[in-house]
Amino acid sequence: MKSQKIIMVISFVLIAGVAFANTKGSDKANHSKKQVNFFMSNLNEMKTKLDLTNAQVTQIEKINANYKPRFEEQSKQMRPLRTELRQLMSEENIDTNKVRAKLREISNIEIEQKVLRIEHRVEVQKLLTPDQKKKLVEDKKHNRENKKGFKNKEKNK
């Protein structure tokens, strides 16, 4: 009996932590004025970095125009779910079954968002030359290293 109570408390703490992490980390999706950011959304920068042709830029613009409303729709679906989750978490007697169900709803949409981003990326990458793909990988690696360096500097402060 005592071990069941401990498991319930631990479960609650984990669920609460995930719920608040999900809501805080995704607040940027709650601002309707913010642009949905996705792969190749900054075409001017990518045109320079990858030496894209005008034809490639035009094709990528068409792909982006096709995907943008879908990205925005998914973000729009998330807003009320996150609000509902915050409300569930702020109740005096938290119903972990309701919280779990809401987290599943949110997770399902997050999975669909990631799949859509991957589909978008694949479609755009089909337009790139092997050299451009190589530059893209190098740029991503460079950005990741810079991000790690920044995080390490922040930790050491």
C-alpha positions, 0 to 999 in steps of 0.5 A: 500500500505504501509503495502504491502511494509512493508510485502515485506521488512520483507519477504525479510529479513526473506528469506535472513536470512534463505538463509544465515543460510542454506548456512553457517550452511551447509558449512561442506557438501561443503568439498568433502574430509570430511567424511559423518558422520552418525549414527554408523559411528564410530564403534570402539567407539560404539563397546566399548560403547554398547558392540557390538558383532563381528557379530553385527559390521559386520552387521552394517558395511554392513548397513553402506556400503549400506547407505554411497553412498546414503548419499554422493549422497545427499550431492553432490546434495546439493553443486550446489544448495547452490552455486546457492542460494548464487549467487541468494542472491548476485545479485543486484536485488534479485528475491525472487521467484527464491530464494524461489524456490531454498530454496524449492529445498534445503529443499526437499533434506534436508528432504530426507537426514533426512528420509534416516538417520532415515531409517539407524538408524532404520535398525541398531537399529533392530540389538541391544539388549534391553540393548544396545538400553538403553545404546545408549539412555543414551549416546545420552542424556549424549552427549546432556547434555554436548553439552548444558553445553558447549553452556551455558559456551560459552554464559556466556563468 
